[in-house]
Amino acid sequence: MRRRLAAVVITIVILALTYGLMVQFLFAKDKKLPLAGGGQMDLTAWRFAGDGVIPLDGEWQFYPDELLSSAAIRDRVNREGAPGTATIHVPGSWSKQMETLGKATYRLQVRVGAGDAGKIFGLKTLSLQMSNRILVNGIEVGSSGIAADKLMYRAGNKPYVSYFTLQPGWNEIVVQVANYDFQASSGIMNSISFGYSDQISRLRDSGIIHDLITIACFLIIGLYFIGLYAQRKEDHSLLYFGLVCLLLATFSSTRGERLLLILFDYVPYWLYIRLQAVSVYGVSISFFLYVYTAFRPYCSQRMVYAGVAVGVCLTAWALVFIDFTNTTPMLLITTVYGTLPYMYTTYVLVLAALHRAEGSVYLVISALALNHYSMIQSLNVYSNVALYSTVPFEVFLVLLMLALMMSLRFSNAFKKVEQLSVQLMNVDKLKDEFLFRTSHEFKAPLQSVITISQSMLEDPRHPLAPEQSEKLELVLSVTKKLSQLVFDILDLSKLKQGDLMVNPIAVDVRSTVEMVLRIFSYLTAGKDVQLINSVPEQLPNALADENRFRQILNNLVDNAVKYTDRGTIEVLAVEQDGWLEISVQDTGSGIAPDELQHIFEPFQSFESTPAHSFGLGLSIVKQLVELQHGRITVASVKGKGSVFTFSLPVAGPAERAELGTAHAQLKYQAPEYSFTTPYVLGSHAGEQTILIADDHYANLKILIDALEPLGYNLIAVQNGFEAVEQIEQLNSIDLVILDLMMPGMSGYDVCKTIRRTYSLLEMPVLMVTTAVEPQDKVAAFEAGANDFLPKPFDTTELKARVKGLLLMKDTLGQAIKMEMAFLQSQIKPHFLYNVLNTIVALSYTDEEKSRKLTIDLADYMRGSFRFSNTQKRTSFGQELSLIRSYVEIEHARFKDRLRVEYDIEESMQGVSIPPLLLQPLVENAIRHGIGSRTEGGTVTISARAEENHYCFEIADNGVGIEPERLQQLLRQESGTTYGVGLRNIMKRLKYEYNTELRMESLPAIGTRVIVQIPL
């Protein structure tokens, strides 16, 4: 009896503290919010950017029993005057001012400052019972259901957001509401949130995420316990608790953002309201049954039976008489009945904890979390508390506590196994340490021998005699085989002990084969052996460990190369009944029939062919294939060659298998991250842009998380084709991070494509891959990579390498800027001499014109020297002013021989461009195009905005350019008449915008130069 009394006291204290603290937290207000008064709300002093979203609470104008439009309200105000209009406090029910069932119109005038004019605002609704329509300045911006007379009315009450623009000053918000179903309350029952569109979107996202988390967690817990019940049907408490969680998930989908209506918009009101009521009663019934079956010694049988009986009656009442269920008295009864089981469960679990029942402490905490969930739901019904006002920690807490309880229940059964595991792990640790130390002691001297041998063979200062080179090459070959044997011994040991972990993922067979053959093409240089990749491009992906799959191919191809002096080595693959059969076929020496059955045994050699010794390679291949649930076969004809064929499962589109054998553990998980590519992140003006290419979303996520804090703009793509597409677009890519193996187009191919257009300095490439063999690195550098980083990598090292490569590119940019600065400082002496002579000559005949020419020269000189060496942008208007000054100077020299026409759109004046981008082109057109013609000519300067770019065009009808000379200019060959000025413009366009300078010219017709800058 004492324990029961203590349990009652403890339960009351816990619930009082929990409810008290949470209510105080929810209703605590950090600042006083503006309220509407008399149907008006002045928000000119409200800083939306800093203060955030504001609820439109307070006094609204109220028109009962009418659904009025904005025009109708204004006509009435103009006719009758505003003072007589009734007001109502929002949020709240209109039941005090009219019948609960009916229709009404709310009106609020909101005043915003001039600074908010033109911005996109938004509204977010929660509960406008039971159908509504919102008008802003007379325009409908949102609705739920059909707010109309009873004949046309249809209930909806689905939360939504609306976006619109407001005018400076007063704006009108009209809300039409109709309710002919829900008798407990009507009208605007929760605050309407008002703010900028992005703030409202975040608020909506918070609500949806809150509900999704709650529903998902309850759903997972429910399915888990029902799954346990399917395995342990004697324990009915598992079933009842699973039903509790599933019904809570159902109830949560009908509250808050009402995700049930979002996912299934066609759900009728009568079904929706019954689901909500039945889920409440069902949760309470299941809770009573759960505590009774799980903690029967601590429960009151009468209390449980009474609770279940009441719940059954209420459920039947809700299904049959739903209209009477939605009255105020029934709503209070539902609230009490929905809350009572949580409190009773808390008491039972506290009592069980006092009796030291297994796992009861965890369940007490779970019950408190569910009490919090029930309290938030009740506060949402009876007050203005939004469900997403707190983080949904209760569901995580329930999930955690139940997991701890289940682990506690099962831990005793595994204690002995755990002790044995500890002993085995200690022995295994000693074994691993021995192998590690031994292999390390072997690897260091072997690598030293390899390095010294290679340096002696490749030393041009001390060339070796042919006989010495041959012997040293033999030493190098034997040492490499011995080094590989060390790694094979480690792999074989892991395979025998069952410690070799493989992580099956979807692997592109063709690209992997292509990479392996590319590497061996360097190793077979000088041999009359052709490597052929005959894997079909449309072959499905294989479900295999990426590294181990490469190891299998490497060993098989290496074995083929070893015994094939001339001919072909071909890799083929076909799909058959959900399996991929991959074959490595060679035209080598072949294997005798009686030796085929022994070739997969370790260190196997044969008396008939003593040169044939297969070491550990084929043995490891066989075990790696079988480890991944495949099989390997061999067919060979002596003197004609061999065919090794192994099979692997096809990777399904949503593969989530867990594979395992007695000697190994295979784990496969579908990618945790999935997003649409190309995925663009960051808009840091002036910052550098990095393109990341990897066919695994998890790897992309790791790289994005590592580089995003550094302020880079990131573009993530999933394959080589998308990478090339991004590089070819009119955006500036400063660095490319490539995975070596990608489906369709490998990292090698992407790198080679880049190097056809960009040099190592113009676009650095960092290869990041799991391939760590030396030949992989050589192949990457041969393809044009700047650096190579093996996986797994340390993020600090990644950031350092990225910074180093970007710094290298920045050095190129600084060189281009310094070249531009040099050009800025160059004023040709004969140009100044001619202009000054012209000024002197005019001073005797036309003083006014002489003064004007002097001013033009001063403007031109000032404009030329205005740009500092570090200035990156100027406006087109400033550039045009410099051009006009230059043209006026040349007019004085060429007189009527020079005509300049301008076709400039007004909007182009403020466009930002690099300094001295267009003036040198105009100077070239005048001096080289028009100046070479006796009769002179016309230069046309135009600037306009097109669909995706700004277009600047300088055209002349001068002497034109010969085709061969034009090609020299476009190829930026040195020695052309136009000098470094034109080359610098072309370099800057490519470096900053990845665009090309377009030039069109015909001899004796003229030249047209087009500069395009992306928007």
GIHU-V767811 format. One line per field, one symbol per residue. phi: phi as a letter, one per 30 degrees, with the letter a starting at -180 (. if undefined). psi: psi as a letter, one per 40 degrees, with the letter a starting at -180 (. if undefined). burial: b if it has 9 or more other C-alpha atoms within 8 Angstrom, else e. A space follows every 10 residues. Layout:
phi->???
psi->???
burial->???
This chain:
phi->.ddddddddd dddddddddd ddddddcdcd bdcdbdbiib bccdcdcddc didbddckdc dbbdhbccdd dddddddddc jdedddbbdc dlddddcadd dlbabcbbcc ccdddcdidd cabbcbbcdc babccchicd caabibdadd dcdbdbhcda bbbacccdjd bcccbcbbbb bcddaajddb ecdbaddddd ddddddddde dddddddddd dddddddddd cbddcddddd dddedddddd dddcbidhdd dddbdddddd ddddeddddd dddddddedd ddddbedccc dddddddddd dddddddddc cddddccddd ddddddddce dddddedddd ddddchddid dddddddddd dddddddddd dcbcdddddb dddddddddd dddddddddc dddcdddddd dddddddddd dddddddddd dddddddddd dddddddcdd dbdcdedddd ddddeddddd dddddddddd dddddddicd cbbdbdcddd dddedddddd dddcejcdbc cbccdddcdd dcdadddddd dddedddddd ddcbdakbbb cbabcahibc ccbccbcddi bdedcddcdc ddhdbbddbd ddbchceddd eddddddcic bbbbbabeic kbbcbbcbdd dddbdbdcca bdcabcbbbd edcbadcdcc bjbddiddcc ccbadcdddd ddddddcddd iddcbcbcad dddddddddd bcccacccdd cbdibddedd ddddddccdd ddbdbcdbad dcdedddddd dddjddbbbd cdbddddedd ddddddddde dddddddddd dddddccded dddddddddd ddddcbdedd dddddddddd ddddcddddc dcbbdddddd dddddddddd edddhddcbb ccbcdddddc ddbddhcced dddddddccd ddcddilbcc cbbaccdcac ccbbbbcddi bdeddddddd dhddjdddid dddddddddd dcbhbcdcbb abeickbbcb cccdd
psi->dddddddddd dddddddddd ddddddehhd ihiiiihfei hhfdehhddd daihhgiahi ihgifigiid ddddddddde iddehiiihh iiiedeeiid haiihihhhh hiideeheih iiihichghe iihhhhfehh eiihahhaid deihicfhii iiiiiiiiah ihhhhhhihe dhediiagei ihihaidddd dddddddddd dddddddddd dddddddddd dgeegedddd dddddddddd ddeeibegdd dddgeehidd dddddddddd dddddddddd ddddfddeih dddddddddd dddddddddd gddedfiddd dddddddddd dddddddddd ddddefihed dddddddddd dddddddddd deafhideei hgdddddddd ddddddddde ddeedddddd dddddddddd dddddddddd dddddddddd dddddddehe dgiiiddddd dddddddddd dddddddddd ddddddefeh highihhhdd ddddddddde dddeheighh hhhfhidehi iigihddddd dddddddddd ddehdiaihh hiiihhfeih hhihhifaei hideedeeee iifhiiddge ehhebedddd dddddddffa iiihhihhee iihhhiiiih hidfhfihii ideihhhhhi hdihihihhh hifhheiihh hhhiehdddd ddddddddee eihhhhieid dddddddeif ihhdihhhid hiichidddd ddddeddiid ddgihhhhie heiddddddd ddeeidihhi iiihdddddd dddddddddd dddddddddd ddddehhhdd dddddddddd dddddgdddd dddddddddd ddddedhide hdiiiddddd dddddddddd dddebeehhh ihghideede hhiiifdddd dddddddddd dehdeaahhh hihihadeih hhhhiifaea hidddddddd efiieideae dddddddddd ddefiihhhh ihhedaihhh hhhi.
burial->eeeeeebbeb beeebeebbe ebeeeeeeee eeeebbbebb bbbeeeebee ebbeebbbbb bbbbbebbbb eebeebbeee eeeeeebbbb bbbbbeeeeb bbbbbbbbbb bbbeebbeeb bbbbbbbbbb bbbbbbebeb bbbbbbbbee eebbbbbbbb bbbbbbbbbb bbbbbbbbbb ebbbbbbbbb bbbbbbbebb beebebbbeb bebbbbbbbe bbbbbbebbe eeeeebbbbb bbbbbbbbbb bbbbebbbbb beeeeeeeee ebbbbbbbbb bbbbbbbbbb bbbebeeebe eeebeebbee bbebbebbbe ebbebbbbeb beebbebbbb bbbebbbbbb bbbbeeeebb bbbbbbbbbb bbbbbbbbbb eeebbebbee ebebbbbbbe bbebbbebbe eeeeeeeeee eeeeeeeeee eeeebeeebe ebbeebbebb eebbebbeee eebeeeeebe ebbebbeebb ebbebbbbbb bbebbeebbb ebbbbbbbbb bbbbbbbbbb beebeeeebe bbbebbeebb bbbbbbebbb bbbbbbbbeb bebbbbbbbb bbbbbeeebb bbbbbbbbbb bbeebbeebb bbebbbeeee eebbbbbbbb bbbbbbbbeb bbebebbbeb bbbbbbbbbb beeeeeeebb eebbbbbbbe eeeeeeebbe ebeeeeeebb bbbbbebbeb bebbebbbee bbbbbbbbbb bbbbeebeeb bbbbbbbbbb bbbbbbbbbb bbbbbeebbb bbbbbbbbbe bbeeebbebb bebbbbbbbb beeeeeebbe bbeebbebbe ebbeebbbbb beebeeeeee ebeebeebbb ebbeeebebb bebbebbebb eebbbeeeee eeebbbbebb ebbebbbbbb bbebeebbeb eeebbeebbe bebebebebb bbbbbbbbbb bbbeebbbbb bbbbbeeebb bbbbbbbbbb bbeebbebbb eeeeebeebe bbbbbbbbbb bebbbbbebe bbbebbbbbb bbbbe
